[in-house]
Amino acid sequence: MQTTTASTDGRLLPPRSPLPGWPAVVSVMLGIFVIVTTEILPIGLLTSIGSGFTVSDGTAGLMMTMPGFLAAVSAPLVTAATARFERRLMLCLFMLLLALANFLAAVAPGYWLVLVSRVMVGITIGGFWSIGAGLAERLVPPASVGRATAVIFSAVPLGSVLGVPAGTLVGDLADWRTAFFGMGVLKVAVLVMLFLCVPPLPPVRATRLGVLGGMLRGGGTRFALLLTFLVVLAHFGAYTYVTPFLEQVTRVSDGQITVLLLLYGAAGILGTFLGGARAARHPRAVLGLAAALIAAATLLLPVLGRGTAGAVTLLLVWGLAYGAVPVASQTWFSKAAPHAPEAASVLFTASFQATISLGALTGGLLLLDRTSPSTVMLLGGCTAALMVVVVVARRVGPDGDERACAAHGWAAIGGAGPPRAQPKGNRKPPTLPDPPAD
């Protein structure tokens, strides 16, 4: 298979080199892995960083809030501004910026400088994820795109199962600064791998802000935004503060918290591949089931999570459920705009990251500092339950016609609009893209 690219004046160029295959997929996956790990690394180090700078857990939670909001803003702006640049070059530049951010955090003399480094993290997340999340179809044959997408998104639970617990362990053995420095070194290694394994990738279709605006007019895209908002708000509003919950409610040691986070992440990896296998045809069903399981786990944690056995069981359920969320959400956005995969990735990234920040902010400054970790878990569970209600109501409501949503998708990708009715005769009606299945 060959890839057709676009020149800077919009004309199509001759086909590019053949598909590079799985080494490039693994490189992109590792890039997202270190990004995810850096973004959520403060979760395992929250209390130690807060105590080191004498700030509350809620204020320390700004390390989670800032990157998400900045990523949401930078995803469309940076991607549109660099739309004409070769994509491998941009991936490498974003990885370099991320490495510098980690080194800055490792030597920061004050908390404000840590927040500056998190600004750099946010810009990297918005740019790298928007480009990398939709690259599977350019790197492997069509028959392998679904599996390659699952591999790329396995970086999300891998960041939890390996990154956060490993960072927590290093923080326990040395200090949190050593954890950030080690992550910086790892990012330099990933930068080298990206440069060596990913081929030159000229932009196929320039992602303009107008294209993104057109996508937002599609019913399928708007519904995907709503579902993503609710489930990610529920998850990160609670999970950002799972360490204080385990310390204050379950009352386990730092070493046990590391083990519990490892188990959570392992369940997340399983959930990614189980959910990815079904999300290709049933993204809404996968998101609905994941939200139901997250709701059950977080609502029961304040009751059953007081003992270690109950906490372990519910964390496994929670991890299994959340592991399916990113791949199902990205699949939904991709189906809403099948001819603009990078634009779909931009919307996915922006909505995902903005909601991560809102969840961390709501759970921290507005709730945790005023109530308790158990209250944060309960409200996260209620939000996840609300998403389940939305999924069910949307399915039986008057707007549940997915064929209509697919028609709106033509306008979202800059096409001529939904096909009009054809006069009777021998002409066959046009075929619409397959909509997200229930």
C-alpha positions as CSV (number, residue, x, y, z in Angstrom):
1,M,0.0,0.0,0.0
2,Q,1.2,3.5,-0.8
3,T,0.3,6.9,0.7
4,T,-0.8,9.9,-1.3
5,T,0.3,13.2,0.1
6,A,-0.6,16.8,-0.4
7,S,1.7,19.6,-1.3
8,T,1.6,23.0,0.4
9,D,-0.7,24.4,-2.3
10,G,-3.2,21.6,-1.9
11,R,-2.2,19.5,-4.9
12,L,-1.7,15.8,-4.6
13,L,1.8,14.5,-4.8
14,P,2.9,11.1,-6.1
15,P,2.6,8.1,-3.7
16,R,5.1,8.0,-1.0
17,S,7.2,5.0,0.3
18,P,5.6,1.7,1.3
19,L,4.2,1.2,4.8
20,P,7.0,0.9,7.4
21,G,5.1,-1.5,9.6
22,W,5.2,-2.4,13.3
23,P,8.5,-0.8,14.5
24,A,7.0,2.6,13.7
25,V,3.7,1.6,15.5
26,V,5.7,0.6,18.6
27,S,7.7,3.8,18.4
28,V,4.5,5.9,18.4
29,M,3.1,3.8,21.2
30,L,6.2,4.4,23.3
31,G,5.9,8.1,22.6
32,I,2.3,8.2,23.9
33,F,3.3,5.9,26.8
34,V,5.9,8.4,28.0
35,I,3.5,11.3,27.5
36,V,0.7,9.5,29.5
37,T,3.2,8.6,32.2
38,T,4.5,12.2,32.5
39,E,0.9,13.6,32.6
40,I,-0.3,11.3,35.4
41,L,3.1,10.8,37.2
42,P,2.0,13.3,39.9
43,I,-0.8,11.0,40.9
44,G,1.6,8.6,42.6
45,L,3.8,11.4,43.9
46,L,1.1,13.9,44.8
47,T,1.5,13.9,48.6
48,S,5.3,13.9,48.5
49,I,5.5,16.8,46.0
50,G,2.9,18.7,48.0
51,S,4.7,18.2,51.3
52,G,8.0,19.2,49.6
53,F,6.7,22.6,48.6
54,T,4.2,22.9,51.6
55,V,1.1,23.0,49.5
56,S,-2.2,21.1,49.9
57,D,-3.1,18.0,47.9
58,G,-5.7,20.0,46.1
59,T,-3.1,22.7,45.1
60,A,-0.7,20.0,44.1
61,G,-3.4,18.6,41.9
62,L,-2.8,21.7,39.6
63,M,0.0,19.6,38.2
64,M,-2.8,17.5,36.6
65,T,-5.1,20.4,35.8
66,M,-2.7,22.6,33.9
67,P,-1.4,20.1,31.3
68,G,-4.9,19.0,30.4
69,F,-6.3,22.5,29.8
70,L,-3.2,23.5,27.8
71,A,-3.4,20.3,25.7
72,A,-7.0,21.0,24.9
73,V,-6.1,24.5,23.6
74,S,-2.9,23.5,21.9
75,A,-4.3,20.4,20.2
76,P,-6.3,22.4,17.5
77,L,-4.0,25.4,17.5
78,V,-0.6,23.7,17.3
79,T,-1.9,21.0,14.9
80,A,-3.4,23.7,12.5
81,A,-0.3,25.9,12.7
82,T,2.0,23.0,11.9
83,A,-0.3,21.3,9.4
84,R,2.2,21.8,6.5
85,F,5.2,20.4,8.4
86,E,6.4,16.8,8.0
87,R,4.8,14.8,10.8
88,R,7.8,12.8,12.0
89,L,9.7,16.0,12.5
90,M,6.9,17.3,14.7
91,L,6.7,14.1,16.7
92,C,10.5,14.4,17.5
93,L,10.3,18.1,18.4
94,F,7.4,17.5,20.8
95,M,9.3,14.6,22.4
96,L,12.3,16.9,22.9
97,L,10.1,19.5,24.5
98,L,8.7,16.8,26.9
99,A,12.2,15.7,27.9
100,L,13.2,19.3,28.7
101,A,10.0,19.7,30.8
102,N,10.9,16.7,32.9
103,F,14.5,17.9,33.5
104,L,13.1,21.3,34.5
105,A,10.7,19.7,37.0
106,A,13.5,17.7,38.5
107,V,15.6,20.8,39.4
108,A,12.8,23.2,40.1
109,P,13.5,25.2,43.3
110,G,9.9,26.3,43.7
111,Y,6.4,25.0,43.0
112,W,5.8,27.7,40.4
113,L,8.6,26.3,38.2
114,V,7.1,22.9,38.4
115,L,3.9,24.4,37.0
116,V,5.9,26.0,34.2
117,S,7.2,22.5,33.3
118,R,3.6,21.3,33.3
119,V,2.8,24.0,30.7
120,M,5.4,22.5,28.4
121,V,3.9,19.1,29.1
122,G,0.5,20.4,28.1
123,I,1.7,21.7,24.7
124,T,3.4,18.4,24.0
125,I,0.3,16.4,24.8
126,G,-1.9,18.5,22.5
127,G,0.6,18.3,19.6
128,F,2.0,14.8,19.8
129,W,-1.3,13.0,20.6
130,S,-3.2,14.8,17.9
131,I,-0.7,13.6,15.3
132,G,0.2,10.2,16.7
133,A,-3.2,8.9,17.7
134,G,-4.4,8.7,14.1
135,L,-1.2,7.4,12.4
136,A,-2.0,3.6,12.5
137,E,-3.6,3.7,9.0
138,R,-0.5,5.2,7.5
139,L,1.9,2.7,9.1
140,V,0.3,-0.7,8.6
141,P,-1.9,-2.4,6.0
142,P,-5.6,-1.8,6.2
143,A,-6.3,-5.2,7.7
144,S,-4.0,-4.4,10.6
145,V,-5.2,-0.9,11.4
146,G,-7.6,-2.0,14.2
147,R,-4.9,-4.0,15.9
148,A,-2.3,-1.3,15.4
149,T,-4.7,1.3,16.9
150,A,-5.2,-1.0,20.0
151,V,-1.4,-1.3,20.3
152,I,-1.0,2.5,20.2
153,F,-3.7,3.1,22.8
154,S,-2.3,0.3,25.0
155,A,0.1,3.1,26.0
156,V,-2.6,4.6,28.2
157,P,-2.9,1.6,30.6
158,L,0.8,0.9,30.2
159,G,1.5,4.4,31.6
160,S,-0.6,3.4,34.6
161,V,0.7,-0.2,35.1
162,L,4.4,0.7,34.6
163,G,4.9,4.4,34.6
164,V,3.0,5.6,37.7
165,P,3.9,2.7,40.0
166,A,7.5,2.9,38.8
167,G,7.6,6.6,39.5
168,T,6.0,6.0,42.9
169,L,8.6,3.3,43.7
170,V,11.5,5.6,42.6
171,G,10.0,8.4,44.7
172,D,9.8,6.0,47.7
173,L,13.4,4.8,47.2
174,A,14.9,8.2,46.4
175,D,12.7,11.2,45.9
176,W,10.2,12.6,43.4
177,R,12.9,14.7,41.6
178,T,14.7,11.5,40.7
179,A,11.5,10.1,39.2
180,F,11.1,13.1,36.9
181,F,14.8,13.1,35.9
182,G,14.6,9.4,35.0
183,M,11.5,10.1,32.9
184,G,13.5,12.8,31.1
185,V,16.2,10.3,30.2
186,L,13.6,7.8,29.0
187,K,12.1,10.4,26.7
188,V,15.5,11.1,25.0
189,A,15.6,7.4,24.2
190,V,12.1,7.4,22.7
191,L,13.1,10.5,20.7
192,V,15.9,8.5,19.1
193,M,13.6,5.6,18.4
194,L,11.0,7.8,16.7
195,F,13.7,9.3,14.5
196,L,15.1,5.9,13.5
197,C,11.9,3.9,13.1
198,V,9.2,6.3,11.8
199,P,9.5,7.2,8.1
200,P,9.0,10.7,6.8
201,L,5.3,11.4,6.9
202,P,4.3,14.4,4.9
203,P,0.8,15.7,5.8
204,V,-2.0,13.9,3.9
205,R,-4.6,16.6,4.6
206,A,-4.0,19.9,6.2
207,T,-6.0,20.2,9.4
208,R,-7.6,23.6,9.4
209,L,-9.7,25.1,12.1
210,G,-12.5,25.3,9.6
211,V,-12.5,21.6,9.2
212,L,-12.7,21.1,13.0
213,G,-15.7,23.5,13.1
214,G,-17.4,21.6,10.4
215,M,-16.9,18.3,12.4
216,L,-18.6,19.9,15.4
217,R,-21.8,20.3,13.4
218,G,-22.1,16.6,13.0
219,G,-24.5,14.8,15.4
220,G,-22.2,11.9,15.8
221,T,-19.3,14.1,16.8
222,R,-21.3,16.1,19.3
223,F,-22.6,12.9,20.9
224,A,-19.0,11.6,21.1
225,L,-17.9,14.8,22.8
226,L,-20.7,14.5,25.4
227,L,-19.9,10.8,26.2
228,T,-16.1,11.5,26.4
229,F,-16.7,14.5,28.7
230,L,-18.8,12.5,31.1
231,V,-16.8,9.4,31.4
232,V,-13.4,11.1,31.5
233,L,-14.7,13.6,34.1
234,A,-15.9,10.8,36.2
235,H,-12.7,8.9,36.0
236,F,-10.1,11.6,36.5
237,G,-12.2,13.5,39.0
238,A,-11.8,10.4,41.2
239,Y,-8.6,8.7,40.1
240,T,-6.4,11.8,40.4
241,Y,-7.0,11.5,44.2
242,V,-6.9,7.7,44.5
243,T,-3.6,7.9,46.5
244,P,-5.1,10.1,49.3
245,F,-8.1,7.7,49.4
246,L,-5.9,4.6,49.8
247,E,-3.8,6.4,52.5
248,Q,-6.7,7.9,54.5
249,V,-9.5,5.4,54.0
250,T,-8.0,2.0,53.1
251,R,-5.0,2.9,55.3
252,V,-2.3,1.0,53.3
253,S,1.4,1.7,53.2
254,D,3.3,3.4,50.4
255,G,4.6,0.1,49.2
256,Q,1.1,-1.4,49.1
257,I,-0.2,1.6,47.1
258,T,2.4,0.9,44.5
259,V,1.2,-2.7,44.2
260,L,-2.4,-1.6,44.0
261,L,-1.6,0.8,41.2
262,L,0.2,-2.0,39.4
263,L,-2.8,-4.2,39.6
264,Y,-5.0,-1.4,38.4
265,G,-2.8,-0.8,35.4
266,A,-2.6,-4.5,34.5
267,A,-6.4,-4.6,34.4
268,G,-6.3,-1.5,32.2
269,I,-4.1,-3.2,29.6
270,L,-6.5,-6.1,29.5
271,G,-9.4,-3.7,29.2
272,T,-7.7,-1.9,26.3
273,F,-7.5,-5.0,24.1
274,L,-10.9,-6.4,25.1
275,G,-12.5,-3.1,24.5
276,G,-10.5,-2.4,21.3
277,A,-11.7,-5.7,19.8
278,R,-15.4,-4.6,20.2
279,A,-15.0,-0.8,19.8
280,A,-14.4,-1.1,16.1
281,R,-18.1,-2.0,15.6
282,H,-19.7,-1.0,18.9
283,P,-18.0,2.1,20.3
284,R,-21.1,3.3,22.1
285,A,-21.8,0.0,23.7
286,V,-18.2,-0.3,24.9
287,L,-18.3,3.3,26.3
288,G,-21.6,2.6,28.1
289,L,-20.4,-0.6,29.7
290,A,-17.1,1.0,30.7
291,A,-19.0,3.9,32.4
292,A,-21.3,1.5,34.2
293,L,-18.3,-0.4,35.6
294,I,-16.5,2.8,36.6
295,A,-19.7,4.0,38.4
296,A,-20.0,0.7,40.3
297,A,-16.4,0.7,41.4
298,T,-16.2,4.3,42.5
299,L,-19.6,4.3,44.3
300,L,-18.7,1.1,46.2
301,L,-15.1,2.2,47.1
302,P,-16.1,4.3,50.2
303,V,-18.0,1.3,51.5
304,L,-16.0,-1.8,50.4
305,G,-12.7,0.0,49.9
306,R,-12.0,0.3,53.6
307,G,-10.5,-3.1,53.5
308,T,-7.6,-4.1,51.3
309,A,-9.5,-7.0,49.6
310,G,-12.4,-4.7,48.7
311,A,-10.1,-2.0,47.4
312,V,-8.1,-4.5,45.2
313,T,-11.3,-5.9,43.7
314,L,-12.8,-2.6,42.9
315,L,-9.5,-1.2,41.5
316,L,-9.3,-4.2,39.1
317,V,-12.9,-3.5,37.9
318,W,-12.1,0.2,37.6
319,G,-8.9,-0.5,35.6
320,L,-10.6,-3.0,33.3
321,A,-13.3,-0.5,32.5
322,Y,-11.2,2.6,32.0
323,G,-8.8,0.7,29.8
324,A,-11.5,0.5,27.1
325,V,-12.4,4.2,27.2
326,P,-9.6,5.9,25.1
327,V,-9.7,3.4,22.2
328,A,-13.5,3.4,22.1
329,S,-13.7,7.2,22.2
330,Q,-11.0,7.6,19.5
331,T,-12.8,5.0,17.3
332,W,-16.1,7.0,17.7
333,F,-14.4,10.3,16.6
334,S,-12.7,8.5,13.7
335,K,-16.0,7.0,12.4
336,A,-17.6,10.4,12.6
337,A,-14.9,11.8,10.2
338,P,-13.5,8.9,8.2
339,H,-11.7,11.1,5.7
340,A,-10.1,13.4,8.2
341,P,-8.4,11.1,10.7
342,E,-6.0,13.8,12.0
343,A,-8.8,16.2,12.6
344,A,-10.7,13.5,14.5
345,S,-7.6,12.9,16.6
346,V,-7.5,16.6,17.4
347,L,-11.0,16.7,18.6
348,F,-10.5,13.5,20.6
349,T,-7.4,15.0,22.2
350,A,-8.8,18.4,23.0
351,S,-12.0,17.0,24.6
352,F,-10.1,14.3,26.5
353,Q,-7.5,16.6,27.9
354,A,-9.9,19.4,28.8
355,T,-12.0,17.0,30.7
356,I,-9.0,15.5,32.5
357,S,-8.2,19.0,33.8
358,L,-11.8,19.7,34.8
359,G,-12.0,16.4,36.6
360,A,-8.7,17.0,38.5
361,L,-9.7,20.6,39.3
362,T,-13.2,19.6,40.5
363,G,-12.0,16.7,42.6
364,G,-9.1,18.7,44.1
365,L,-9.6,22.4,44.8
366,L,-13.4,22.3,44.9
367,L,-14.0,19.0,46.7
368,L,-10.9,17.3,48.3
369,D,-9.8,20.3,50.2
370,R,-13.3,20.9,51.5
371,T,-14.7,17.4,52.0
372,S,-13.0,14.0,51.9
373,P,-11.6,11.4,49.4
374,S,-14.7,9.3,49.8
375,T,-16.9,12.2,48.7
376,V,-14.7,12.6,45.6
377,M,-15.2,8.9,44.8
378,L,-19.0,9.1,45.2
379,L,-19.3,12.2,42.9
380,G,-17.2,10.5,40.3
381,G,-19.5,7.5,40.5
382,C,-22.6,9.6,40.1
383,T,-21.1,11.3,37.0
384,A,-20.3,7.9,35.4
385,A,-23.8,6.8,36.2
386,L,-25.2,9.9,34.5
387,M,-23.3,8.9,31.3
388,V,-24.9,5.5,31.4
389,V,-28.3,7.2,31.5
390,V,-27.4,9.4,28.6
391,V,-26.3,6.4,26.5
392,V,-29.6,4.6,27.2
393,A,-31.7,7.7,26.6
394,R,-29.9,8.5,23.3
395,R,-30.4,5.0,22.1
396,V,-34.2,5.0,22.4
397,G,-34.7,8.7,21.7
398,P,-35.8,10.5,18.5
399,D,-32.2,11.4,17.7
400,G,-31.0,7.8,17.8
401,D,-30.9,7.5,14.0
402,E,-27.3,6.7,13.4
403,R,-27.8,6.8,9.7
404,A,-28.7,10.5,10.0
405,C,-25.5,11.1,12.0
406,A,-23.5,9.5,9.3
407,A,-25.0,11.8,6.8
408,H,-24.1,14.8,8.9
409,G,-20.5,13.5,8.9
410,W,-20.1,14.4,5.2
411,A,-20.3,18.1,6.1
412,A,-17.9,17.6,9.0
413,I,-15.2,16.4,6.7
414,G,-15.6,19.2,4.2
415,G,-17.6,17.3,1.6
416,A,-20.6,18.4,-0.4
417,G,-23.0,17.5,2.4
418,P,-25.4,14.6,2.8
419,P,-26.4,12.9,-0.5
420,R,-29.7,14.2,-1.8
421,A,-32.5,11.9,-2.9
422,Q,-32.1,10.5,-6.3
423,P,-34.9,10.3,-8.9
424,K,-36.3,7.0,-9.6
425,G,-34.5,5.0,-12.2
426,N,-31.6,2.7,-12.6
427,R,-29.1,4.9,-10.7
428,K,-28.0,3.4,-7.4
429,P,-28.1,5.6,-4.4
430,P,-24.8,6.7,-2.9
431,T,-23.3,4.6,-0.1
432,L,-22.9,6.3,3.2
433,P,-19.9,5.6,5.5
434,D,-20.7,3.0,8.2
435,P,-21.9,4.8,11.4
436,P,-20.9,3.9,14.9
437,A,-22.8,0.7,15.8
438,D,-24.8,0.3,18.9
